[in-house]
Amino acid sequence: MTPPSSAPLTSPAPDTRNRRWNEPFGEAALEAETVARILELPAFAHVSARDFPAWLPLEAIIANDGRLRRFKRGQTIIRKGDYGNSLFVILEGSIVGLAAAPKNTRAARPRRRPSWLRALRLLSERRKPPEYRPPRCTRAGYQYAPYHGHDPRTVEDIDALEAEGSSFRLDAPQMFGELAALTRSPRSASVFVAEDETLLFELRWQGLREIHDWSPVFRQQIDGLYHERGLVTRLQEYPLFDHLDTAALDEIAAHSLFETYSNFDWTQRFKRARATHGADSGGIIDEEPQICAQGNHVDGLLLINSGFARVSERVDHGARTVRHLSRNDTFGLEGIAAAQEERGPEHRASLHAIGYVDIIRIPTHLVRRLVLPNLPGRLLKPETLPALSAETETMRQGMMDFFVDHRFINGENAMVINIDRCFGCDDFVRACATAHHNNPRFVRHGYTFENAMVVNACMHCTDPICLIGYPTGAIDGTVVIQDRICIGCATCANYCPYNNIRMIDIRDRDGERIADWEGQTIARATKCDLCFDQLTGPACAQACPHDALTRINIRDTKFLMKWLA
């Protein structure tokens, strides 16, 4: 990445800077008549425009962050496992949802994939100046069209789909999809169109989150829907409840409690803790919100609904990390199973929130009466690690603390360098630059433990906190920043806990920085995009001649330890 410099500025015509809502969610902003119709729906009827500031009117949110979509019978609207980014309201027709994968589907025509011809053209074309980008990008001009790696599905027989069980049907004017969009979590069910010419209103998560933040009535409505339809579906995803019938799940859902620890926006708190305590793991643990303390009695089964948590044990006057928990993990089951009295035994370890954690707490008496009977024994046994040498165990423990303290466990495609193998040839840097028109997408430094360096490159996180507050939706999922939408507000860069998104002054064809009509340089957000348009995947990993670099899910510790050794 080319840093800002004192090079001369070029000033294009006025209003060349991208602005919020220059690119509405649909082909164009919704008309006033359509907006009025949507605001009369039950989902928004009680939302007051007076709750919103003058610079963010409710009508403008609906008009610019919403769009209308018409579907035919059998088409897929959302798929289970995909990350949610929008809410849907049924205007006409109906839909069918299914928590399991459908059996009678056929693949639609696949999207166009990157080609060898494009790869060869990229190598032979003339290099552009570093960070050359048009200052004002439009739909007809410069935009990304990333390949998402999966195809839409069309259901042949909706009636057979509903007969599969665990399905649900929603009709106009009900809404769906709001929970996954608000919590940055995968969709819990696949949804298909049940009638021809079904018309939906889709509100992208930027607008959804603004309405959720400013309207207390809407917030209460979402919380009610979570209890009504989201909890039983979530419980079905835990192997712990596979042996329970619907009546038991309904009873557990009715008495469960929802708890959240830390804030959705945990970046600044984490950065302060890391700057204050450095490599002191115990000090960082003390900064993390405590969910359960070692020595306290077990008062319920905790299910991790989203986020990460740290399990730690007291050692002398400090603490050591035992393991970390993430979505669908549990805490407290062994204690409940071993309890001989109502009070129960004490927790053998403490549980702390790593960033934002959403927890479902199930009362102990329900676990004993409904869950423990007929529960497979393998689910009661704690995970055991293979016997390791003292040196390897010390390294494993230190690496566990290192990854958890720095929150690297959030990374699903982190760039890790084995320093013992690296010869400093910089081939991976040149490969990244070649793949991105002479603009490398990472900074070659990072935090190091033993022989492992986690490089300052986008890790494509499980919990992509960079998306919080992002006003335009310029980040496509967690892969690509779309230049046609990015307004240079630096929100994503400021929210990234790892400093893996950089703001770069863009340049013209002569390599000179561009300024707007006020004389201010125009910056764009830049980060690793995993070479989404390359046939062979990330160029950095392919170019390293010594197998000294890998892209890895940090939670795959077995592979990482083997590779580092």
MIPA-492591 format. One line per 4 residues: number of its first residue (from 1); for each residue x, y, z of C-alpha. Coordinates in steps of 0.1 Angstrom, whole numbers, plus 2048, in hexadecimal, padded with zeros to 3 digits. Each point is the difference from the previous one (the first is absolute). Example, Ala and Ser with C-alpha at 12.3 -4.5 7.8 and 13.67 -1.06 7.14 Angstrom:
<nodes>
1) 87B 7D3 84E ~ 80E 822 7F9
</nodes>
This chain:
<nodes>
1) 800 800 800 ~ 80D 822 7F7 ~ 7FE 818 81E ~ 7F6 825 7FC
5) 81C 816 7F5 ~ 807 824 7F6 ~ 7FA 7FA 7DB ~ 7EB 81A 7EE
9) 7DA 7FE 800 ~ 7E9 7FF 7E2 ~ 7DD 80F 804 ~ 7E5 7F0 7EA
13) 7DE 810 7FB ~ 7EB 808 820 ~ 7ED 7E4 812 ~ 817 7E4 7F5
17) 801 7F0 823 ~ 7E9 7E3 806 ~ 7E3 809 818 ~ 7E8 7ED 817
21) 7E2 7F4 7EB ~ 810 809 7DF ~ 7FB 7DB 7F9 ~ 7DE 7F5 80F
25) 7FA 7DC 808 ~ 7E9 7FB 7E1 ~ 804 80D 7DD ~ 7F2 821 80D
29) 7F3 80E 821 ~ 7DC 7F4 807 ~ 7E4 819 7F7 ~ 7EE 813 81C
33) 7E0 7EC 7FA ~ 812 7DF 805 ~ 812 80D 81F ~ 7DE 80A 80F
37) 7F2 7DE 7F9 ~ 81D 7EF 811 ~ 7FE 816 81E ~ 7DC 7F5 805
41) 80A 7DB 803 ~ 7FE 7F1 823 ~ 826 7FD 801 ~ 804 826 7FE
45) 7DD 80E 809 ~ 80A 809 824 ~ 822 80E 7F7 ~ 7FF 826 805
49) 812 817 7E8 ~ 805 818 81E ~ 819 7E7 80F ~ 818 806 7E3
53) 818 81E 7FD ~ 7FB 81A 7E4 ~ 81F 7F4 7EE ~ 7F3 7DC 7FF
57) 7DA 800 7F8 ~ 7ED 7E0 802 ~ 7F1 804 7DD ~ 823 804 7F1
61) 80C 7E0 811 ~ 7E3 7EC 7F1 ~ 804 811 7DE ~ 826 7FB 7FC
65) 808 7E1 815 ~ 7E2 7EC 7F4 ~ 7F6 7F1 7DF ~ 7E3 7EB 7F2
69) 806 7DD 7F3 ~ 7E8 7E9 7ED ~ 805 7DA 801 ~ 7F0 7E2 7EF
73) 7F5 7E0 812 ~ 81D 7EA 80B ~ 81B 81A 7FF ~ 818 803 81D
77) 800 821 814 ~ 81A 7F7 81A ~ 814 7E1 809 ~ 808 7F1 821
81) 825 807 809 ~ 803 820 7EC ~ 808 81F 813 ~ 7E2 817 803
85) 801 823 7F3 ~ 7DB 80A 7FC ~ 7DD 7FE 80D ~ 7E2 7F6 7EB
89) 7DB 809 802 ~ 7E7 7EE 7EB ~ 7EA 818 7ED ~ 7EE 7E6 7EA
93) 800 7DA 800 ~ 811 7E9 81A ~ 820 7ED 808 ~ 80A 7DF 80E
97) 81E 7FC 818 ~ 813 7E1 808 ~ 81B 7FC 81B ~ 80F 7E1 7EE
101) 80E 7FF 7DC ~ 7E5 7F8 7E7 ~ 801 7DF 7EE ~ 7EF 809 7DF
105) 815 81C 7F2 ~ 810 805 7DF ~ 81D 818 7FA ~ 7FB 81F 7EB
109) 818 80B 7E6 ~ 821 807 811 ~ 810 822 801 ~ 81C 808 7E9
113) 821 7F7 810 ~ 822 810 7FB ~ 812 7F3 7E1 ~ 824 7F8 7F6
117) 7FE 81A 7E5 ~ 7F9 81B 819 ~ 81D 7F3 816 ~ 818 802 7E2
121) 7F3 823 7F6 ~ 807 80C 824 ~ 825 7F5 7FD ~ 805 811 7DE
125) 7ED 820 803 ~ 811 821 806 ~ 804 809 825 ~ 7EC 81C 80E
129) 80E 819 819 ~ 7FD 7F5 824 ~ 7DD 806 80E ~ 7F2 80C 7DF
133) 7DA 801 803 ~ 7E4 815 7F1 ~ 7F5 81A 81A ~ 7DB 7FC 7F8
137) 7F5 7DC 7F8 ~ 7DE 7F7 7F1 ~ 7ED 7E1 7F9 ~ 807 803 7DB
141) 825 804 806 ~ 817 7F2 81A ~ 7F3 7E5 817 ~ 808 7DE 80E
145) 7EB 7E1 7F7 ~ 80E 7E6 818 ~ 7FA 7DB 7FB ~ 7EF 7F3 820
149) 808 7DC 7FB ~ 7DD 7F2 801 ~ 7E1 7FE 7EA ~ 7DC 809 807
153) 7E8 7E3 804 ~ 7DD 7FB 7F3 ~ 7E8 7EA 812 ~ 7EC 7E9 7E9
157) 7E4 7F7 818 ~ 7F6 819 81B ~ 7E5 7E9 80E ~ 81A 7E4 805
161) 817 819 810 ~ 7E5 809 81A ~ 7FA 7DB 806 ~ 825 7FA 80A
165) 7F9 80D 823 ~ 810 81C 815 ~ 7F3 818 7E5 ~ 7EC 820 805
169) 7EB 817 7EA ~ 7FD 826 801 ~ 7E7 815 7EE ~ 7FD 825 7F8
173) 807 817 813 ~ 817 7EC 817 ~ 826 806 801 ~ 81E 7E9 802
177) 826 801 800 ~ 804 81C 819 ~ 813 7EC 81B ~ 81D 7F5 7EA
181) 803 822 7F0 ~ 802 812 822 ~ 818 7E7 811 ~ 818 7FA 7E2
185) 7F9 7DB 803 ~ 7F8 7E4 7E7 ~ 7DC 7FB 7F5 ~ 7EF 7E5 815
189) 7E9 7F4 7E4 ~ 7FC 7FF 7DB ~ 7E2 813 7F2 ~ 7EE 7F9 7DF
193) 7E4 811 7ED ~ 7DE 7EE 804 ~ 7EB 813 7E6 ~ 807 80F 7DE
197) 805 825 7FE ~ 809 804 825 ~ 80B 823 807 ~ 818 808 81C
201) 80E 820 80F ~ 825 7FB 809 ~ 811 818 818 ~ 826 7FD 802
205) 810 7FE 821 ~ 80D 824 800 ~ 7DD 80D 800 ~ 7F3 7E4 817
209) 81A 808 81A ~ 7F9 826 7FF ~ 7DB 7F9 806 ~ 808 7E7 81B
213) 817 81A 811 ~ 7E9 81E 7FE ~ 7DD 7F0 806 ~ 7FA 7F0 822
217) 7DF 7F1 7F4 ~ 811 7EE 7E3 ~ 81B 7F3 817 ~ 7E5 7F1 817
221) 7EF 7F0 7E2 ~ 821 7EF 7F5 ~ 806 7F3 823 ~ 7DD 7F1 801
225) 806 7EF 7DE ~ 820 7F1 80E ~ 7ED 7EF 81C ~ 7E3 7F6 7E9
229) 811 7F0 7E2 ~ 826 802 804 ~ 808 7ED 820 ~ 7F1 7DE 7F8
233) 812 801 7DE ~ 821 808 811 ~ 7FB 7E4 81A ~ 7FC 7E7 7E3
237) 822 809 7F4 ~ 811 7F4 820 ~ 809 7DA 800 ~ 7F8 801 825
241) 7DB 801 7F8 ~ 7FE 7E7 7E3 ~ 7ED 7E7 816 ~ 7E5 818 80B
245) 7DD 803 7F1 ~ 7EF 821 7F7 ~ 7ED 802 821 ~ 820 7FE 814
249) 811 81B 7EA ~ 7E2 817 804 ~ 802 7FC 826 ~ 825 808 800
253) 7FB 81E 7E9 ~ 7E4 80E 816 ~ 817 800 81F ~ 821 809 7F1
257) 811 822 806 ~ 813 815 7E7 ~ 820 811 80C ~ 819 815 7EF
261) 823 80A 80C ~ 816 81C 7F4 ~ 7F4 817 7E4 ~ 7FA 7F9 7DB
265) 81B 81A 7FA ~ 81D 7F1 814 ~ 81D 80D 7EB ~ 80B 81E 814
269) 7FE 7EE 821 ~ 815 7E4 7F2 ~ 81A 818 7F1 ~ 804 812 822
273) 804 7DF 812 ~ 81B 7F4 7E8 ~ 812 821 802 ~ 7FF 800 826
277) 809 7DB 807 ~ 814 7F6 7E2 ~ 80A 7DC 804 ~ 7F1 7FD 823
281) 7E5 7E6 7FB ~ 7F3 803 823 ~ 7FC 826 7FD ~ 7EC 7FC 7E0
285) 7E9 7E6 810 ~ 7F9 818 81C ~ 7F4 819 7E6 ~ 7E7 7E7 7F1
289) 7DC 7FF 80E ~ 7FC 7E2 817 ~ 7E3 7E8 7F8 ~ 808 7E5 81B
293) 81A 800 81B ~ 815 7E1 80A ~ 7F3 7F5 821 ~ 7DC 80C 7FC
297) 7E4 7E6 7FF ~ 7F2 7F4 7DF ~ 7DE 812 7FB ~ 7F8 7F6 7DD
301) 80C 7F3 7DE ~ 80F 81B 7EA ~ 7FD 7FE 7DA ~ 816 817 7EB
305) 7E8 80F 7E7 ~ 819 817 7EF ~ 823 80E 807 ~ 81D 7F1 814
309) 807 7F8 824 ~ 820 7F7 813 ~ 802 7E3 819 ~ 81C 806 819
313) 80E 7F1 820 ~ 811 811 81D ~ 825 7F9 802 ~ 813 80F 81E
317) 7F6 825 7FF ~ 7F8 800 7DB ~ 7EB 7EC 7E7 ~ 806 7EA 7E2
321) 7EA 7FB 7E2 ~ 7F2 7DC 7FE ~ 7EC 804 7E0 ~ 7E8 817 7EE
325) 7DC 7FC 7F8 ~ 7ED 80B 7E1 ~ 7DE 7FC 7F0 ~ 7ED 7E0 80B
329) 819 7F8 81C ~ 7F3 7FB 824 ~ 80D 807 823 ~ 7F5 7F0 821
333) 7F1 7DF 7F3 ~ 81A 7EA 813 ~ 7F9 812 821 ~ 7DA 7FB 7FC
337) 804 7DB 7F7 ~ 816 7FA 81F ~ 7EA 814 818 ~ 7F1 7EB 81D
341) 7ED 81D 80F ~ 7EB 81D 7F3 ~ 81B 81A 806 ~ 819 7ED 7EB
345) 826 7FF 800 ~ 817 81D 7FA ~ 80E 80B 7DE ~ 823 7F2 7FB
349) 809 81D 7E8 ~ 7F5 824 7F9 ~ 7EF 80C 7E0 ~ 807 822 7F1
353) 7F2 812 7E2 ~ 818 805 7E3 ~ 7F0 81E 7EF ~ 7DB 7FE 7FD
357) 7EF 7DF 80C ~ 7DB 7F7 7FD ~ 7F7 7E4 818 ~ 7E1 7EA 806
361) 7FD 7F5 824 ~ 7EB 7E1 807 ~ 7F5 7FA 824 ~ 811 7E3 812
365) 7E0 7ED 809 ~ 7F5 7FF 7DB ~ 822 7F2 7F6 ~ 7FD 7E4 81A
369) 7DC 7F7 7F8 ~ 800 804 7DA ~ 824 7FF 7F2 ~ 814 7E8 815
373) 7EA 7E2 7FD ~ 809 7EC 7E1 ~ 81C 819 7F8 ~ 81D 7EE 7EE
377) 81E 7FB 816 ~ 818 80F 7E7 ~ 7F0 822 804 ~ 808 7FF 826
381) 824 7F9 7FC ~ 817 81E 7FE ~ 817 803 7E2 ~ 822 7F0 807
385) 820 80A 7EF ~ 81A 7E7 7F5 ~ 81F 7FC 817 ~ 81A 819 7F7
389) 824 805 80A ~ 807 81B 81A ~ 810 817 7E6 ~ 7E2 7FB 7E8
393) 7E7 805 81C ~ 811 820 80A ~ 7FE 80D 7DC ~ 7DC 7F5 7FD
397) 7F6 812 81F ~ 813 81F 7F7 ~ 7F1 800 7DD ~ 7DD 7FC 80E
401) 805 81F 816 ~ 80F 813 7E3 ~ 7E4 7F9 7E8 ~ 7E4 806 819
405) 810 81F 810 ~ 803 810 7DD ~ 7DE 7F4 7F5 ~ 80F 7EE 7E2
409) 7E8 7E3 806 ~ 7E7 817 7EE ~ 813 7FA 7DF ~ 7F4 7E7 7E7
413) 81A 808 7E5 ~ 81D 80F 813 ~ 822 804 7F0 ~ 81A 7EE 815
417) 826 7FF 7F8 ~ 817 7E5 80E ~ 81F 816 807 ~ 817 7E1 802
421) 7F9 7F9 7DB ~ 7FE 824 7F3 ~ 81E 80C 7EC ~ 7F4 823 7FB
425) 7FC 7FD 7DA ~ 7E0 815 7FF ~ 7F1 7EB 7E5 ~ 7DF 800 811
429) 7FF 826 801 ~ 808 802 7DB ~ 7E5 7E6 7F9 ~ 7E6 814 813
433) 80A 820 7ED ~ 7FE 7EE 7DE ~ 7DD 7F3 808 ~ 7F4 823 80A
437) 80D 817 7E5 ~ 820 809 812 ~ 7ED 805 821 ~ 809 7E7 81C
441) 7E4 7FB 818 ~ 812 7FA 821 ~ 81C 80D 816 ~ 81E 7E9 805
445) 802 800 826 ~ 7EC 7F3 81D ~ 800 7F0 822 ~ 818 7E3 806
449) 801 7E2 818 ~ 81D 7E8 7FD ~ 803 7F9 7DB ~ 7DD 80C 7F6
453) 7F8 823 7F3 ~ 7DC 80A 7FB ~ 803 819 7E3 ~ 7EC 821 7FE
457) 7E9 7F2 7E5 ~ 7DA 7FE 802 ~ 7F7 7DF 812 ~ 7DC 7FF 7F3
461) 7F3 7FC 823 ~ 7E4 7EB 80E ~ 7F4 81F 811 ~ 807 81C 7E6
465) 7FF 81D 818 ~ 80C 817 7E4 ~ 7DC 7FF 7F3 ~ 7F2 812 81F
469) 7F3 822 7F7 ~ 80C 7FE 7DC ~ 7E9 818 7EF ~ 7FF 7F5 7DC
473) 806 7DA 7FE ~ 820 804 7EC ~ 80E 7E0 80F ~ 7F2 7E3 7ED
477) 7FC 7E6 81B ~ 823 7FF 80F ~ 813 7FD 7E0 ~ 800 81E 7E9
481) 7FE 825 805 ~ 7EC 80F 7E3 ~ 80F 820 7F4 ~ 7DF 80C 7F0
485) 7F0 802 823 ~ 81D 808 817 ~ 7FE 824 80C ~ 821 801 812
489) 7F1 804 823 ~ 81A 7E9 810 ~ 7E5 7F0 816 ~ 80B 7DC 7F6
493) 825 809 806 ~ 7F9 80E 822 ~ 7EA 7E3 80B ~ 819 7E5 7F4
497) 810 7F4 821 ~ 81F 7F4 7EE ~ 808 81F 7EA ~ 7FC 7EA 7E1
501) 7EC 81A 7EC ~ 813 81F 7F4 ~ 7F5 821 7F2 ~ 814 809 7E1
505) 800 820 7EB ~ 7F6 7F6 7DD ~ 814 80B 7E1 ~ 7F9 80A 7DC
509) 810 7F0 7E1 ~ 81F 816 805 ~ 805 7F4 824 ~ 7F5 820 810
513) 7E9 802 81E ~ 7DC 80B 7F9 ~ 7ED 81B 813 ~ 7DC 809 801
517) 7F3 824 7FA ~ 808 80A 824 ~ 825 7F5 7FB ~ 7FD 7E2 816
521) 811 7E0 7F4 ~ 7E8 7E3 7F8 ~ 807 7E1 813 ~ 7F3 7DD 7FC
525) 801 7E2 817 ~ 817 7E4 7F6 ~ 804 7DC 80C ~ 807 7DC 7F6
529) 7E4 7F2 7EA ~ 80E 7DC 800 ~ 806 804 7DA ~ 7DB 7F8 7FB
533) 804 802 7DA ~ 81F 7EA 7FE ~ 7FC 7DB 7F5 ~ 81B 7F4 818
537) 7F5 814 81F ~ 815 818 814 ~ 81F 809 7EC ~ 815 805 820
541) 7FC 7DB 80A ~ 806 7F3 7DD ~ 820 815 7FB ~ 814 7F7 81F
545) 81B 7E8 7F4 ~ 809 7F2 822 ~ 7DD 7F8 80E ~ 806 81B 81A
549) 7DE 810 7FC ~ 7DD 7F3 804 ~ 7DC 80D 802 ~ 7EE 7EE 81C
553) 7E4 800 819 ~ 812 808 820 ~ 7E9 7E8 814 ~ 80E 7E3 7EC
557) 81C 7FD 81A ~ 809 7DC 7F7 ~ 80A 809 7DC ~ 811 820 80B
561) 815 7EE 81A ~ 80A 7E5 7E8 ~ 808 81A 7E5 ~ 815 816 817
565) 814 7E1 80C
</nodes>
